[in-house]
Amino acid sequence: MSHEQYQTVIESLHECMKACSHCYDACLQEEDLNMMAQCIRLDRECADICAYLEQSLVRGTPFAAELASVCAKICEECGNECKKHDHDHCQKCADACFKCAEACKSIA
């Protein structure tokens, strides 16, 4: 299938990857790293799966639905964790994650 049909999903994936990468870096600068450990781990997981799915959709993967399902689950987990923290970068990341999860569900 042509990647053009996934353009909205691809854009959501890219925005989520950027938000998670920024949150990951910003969390590493926080004073209480132990409190941020789960957020940091999920930011990395989420950024990685979003980047992978974005690339896979562009190259026309036959596994779009399966990968999107996994990506949606990881995005939701990351969003839920980020939502627990008051930092602006975490709140923005959570919003991007939830938006991306919904986009992924549309093709899962």
Secondary structure as UniProt FT lines:
FT   HELIX           3..6
FT   HELIX           7..27
FT   TURN            28..29
FT   HELIX           33..58
FT   TURN            59..60
FT   TURN            62..63
FT   HELIX           64..83
FT   HELIX           88..105
FT   TURN            106..107
//
